[in-house]
């Protein structure tokens, strides 16, 4: 089999540039192209210099329409509306779609699930090996600690991040809820302000920090009356998310249609 040709959405963005670098450094991978929204300043520019590399002779195009059928997989760290539009095109073309975008509405999530019946979609709140292993540890700890241990998820990201809590925080919360055998919906505390009263037993709480250039820090605290266990992950470089996305794209090629996660890619899935 020849090189897997990867198409990169949001190619001029921070994550897009990281994916370009990772794809070029990965054996068996080639770049089919990259695109941005119409009118973006990067349209027409070479992907290589955008990513801090030598010229590739491949220019950023307006939208994926002219590129999608030349690709074996699409990697997408953009925004919910753009990712959903890309998912429709990828499903029509039968091209695996790797979605690292977070912040989807419930209706958008439902449409993505429906589109996965026609093509492979790998979607995760976080593409890193470390975070997905953390989710497994959180699930295990939540199952062993009873509801007398309060669960708090503290996450920090850069000032430009739009959604809160982060997709990773929600992924970790779902792992905790799964470990306890309950649904996250109805058992979460998203915000506290004013006289909120005593904490509800068994609830999973969130605390959100936004500032500076923090790439992504996540702590899951299991707070008992006599001890506290904290499981943590700290992202040092965005390259780890790109590495996971490229690995997911390689894994997805040839798989049957379905909605997969990084747990499937990494062999953690409980099926």
N, C-alpha and C positions, 0 to 999 in steps of 0.2 A: 504493500500500500504506500502511496506517495505521501507527501506532507499534508497535514490537515490544515486547510485554509481557513483562517479566522478573520471574521469581520468585526470591527470594533466600533461600537456606538459611542458617541461623545468623545471622539478620538482626541480632541484638543484639551479635554479636562484633565484634572490631576490623576484620576483613576484611569482614564483613557490612555494617557501617556505612560503610566506604569504598566498597563497591559501590553502596549506596544513593545516596551523594553523586555518584558518577561517572555512574550511570544517569540521574539527574535533570539532570545537566549535559550529557548527550549528545543531540543532535538525533535525532529519530526513535525515541526509546526512552521507554517508560512503565513504571511499576512495577505488576506484577500483584498483588504481595503479598510478605510475608516471613513466615518461620516459625522457630520454635525447638522444642526437644524439650518434650514434655509436662511441666508443672510448673515450667518456667523462669520466673524472676521477671519477664521482659520480656513474657510473654504478655499480650495485651490492651492493651499500650502502643502509642502512635502511632509509626510508623517515622520520621517527620520529626524530632521532638525527640531520639530515640535517636541519630540521625546528626548532631545539632547544627544542625538546620534547623527551619523553621516546620512546623506541623502539616500532614500530608498527608491526614488523614482515613482512613488505612489502618492497621489495628492488626496487631500480631504475632499469628499464630495458632499453635495447637498442631499441629505436623506439616503436611505438604504435601497431605494427601489431599483437602481441600476446595478447594485452590487449583490443583493441577497442571493440570487441564484448561482453566483460564482463562489459562494462560501459553503464550507462544511459545518460551520458553527458561528453563532453570533454571541459576542460578549457585551454585556450591557450594564453599566453603572451610571444611569442618567437620572431621570425623574419619573414619577409614576405615570403621568400621562404619556410621556415619550416611550417608556418601556412597554406600556400597553399597546400603543400603536405598532411598535416594533414586534411585539408578540403576535399580533394579527398577521403581519407580513411573513414572519418566520413560520407560523403555522401553515399559511397558504403555500409556502415554498417547501415545507417539510424539512426545515433547517433547525437543528437543535439551538435552543435559546438559553443562554446562561444569564440569569438575572441576579445582580447584586444590589439592585435598587431597593430601597425601603420606603415606608410611608404610604403604602397602598390603602385605599378605602376598602370596606367590606365588599362593595359591588365590584371593584376592580379585582380583588382577590378571586371572586367567583368567576369572573370572565377569564382570568388566567387559568384557573382550574379547568374550565370548559375547553379552552384552546389546547390544553395539554392532552386532550383526547385525540388530537390530530398530529401532534409533533412532540418531541422531547423538550421539556422545560426543566432546567435545574435552577431552583430558586432558593436562596438562603439569606437570612439576615446577616450572615457573616461567612465569608469564604475561607477563613483561616483554619488550619488544622488545630491550633491551640484552643480556639474558641469552641470548636465542635467537640473537642475532648472535654473542655470545661463543662459543656452542656451535659455530657454523659456523667461527669462527676456530680453535678448539681442534681441530676435526676436520682442518682444513687443516694446522695446525702439526704435529699428530701424524703425519700422512702424510708430511711432509717431514723431520721429525726421526726418525732411526732409534731402535732400542731402546737405543743407547748413551746416549740422553737419558732420564733418569728423570723420570717424570710424578708430580707430587704435587698433590693438590687440597686446599686449606685453606679451610674454611668456618667462619663465625662467625654465631651467632644468639642471640636473647634467651634468658633463663634458662627461659622457659616452654615452649620448643619441645620436643616429645616425641620425635620420631624423629631418628636420626642414623645415617649421614650424611644430610644434607638431601636432599630430592628433587632440588634443583638440582644439588648435588654429584654425585649419581648420574647425572643427565642429562649433565653435563659429562664424567664418566668414560666413559659410553657413547659420547659423541661422540669422545673420544680413542681408545677401543678400535676404533671404527668406522674412524677415520682410519688406524689401523695394520692394519686387516683382521683383527682378532682378536675373540673374545668377551670381554666384561668378566668373566664368571663364570670363575674359575680363574686370572685374571690381575690380581687386586686384592689389596691389603693394607688390611684394615679397622682393624687395631689393632696396636700394638707395646707390649710390656711385658716387661722383663727382658732376658735375653741372647738376643735374637732372631736374631743372626747377620747375615751380610752380606745386603744387599738383593738380591732376586732380579731378574735382568736382565729388562727388559721389563714389570715389574709397574707397576700404577697404584695409588699410595698415597693414603690419606685422612688428614687431620688435622682434628679437630673441636673447636670452641671454643663454649662456652655461657656467657652472662653478660649481666647488665644488660638493656638494652632494644635491643640490636643488631637491626636489622630484617633484615639479610642481607648478608654480605660473602662473596665467593668469589674465590679466587686459584687459577689453574692454572699451576704451575711446570714448565718444561721445563729440567731441570738436567743440563748436560753437564759434561765435565771442565774445559772452558775458558771456558764462558759459561753464563748462566742467562737464559732468557726467561720473564717472568711476564705472563700475561693476567689482568686483574682486572675485577670488577664490584662496585660498592658501591651498595646500595639506600638511598635517602635518605628516601623516603616510601612507605608502603604503597599509596598511591594509584596507583602505577605498576602494581601487580598487578591492582587493580580496573579500571584503564583497559584492560589487556590482556584481562581476562575479559569485559568488556562488548563490546569489539571482536570477541572470539571468538564471543559469543552472536549478535551481528548477522550475522557471517559464516556461522554454522551453520544459520540458518533457511533451509529450502528445500534443504539439501544431502541427498544420499542417505545412508541408514544406513551407519555405519562408525566406526572408532576413529581419530580425528584428533589432531593435536598443534598447538601454536602454530607449528611450522614450516610446517604446511599453511596456517594462517590468514595468516601473514606472507609466504607464497610462497617459503619456503626449502626446502620439502620436495623430496627427491630422487626421490620416487616410485619 
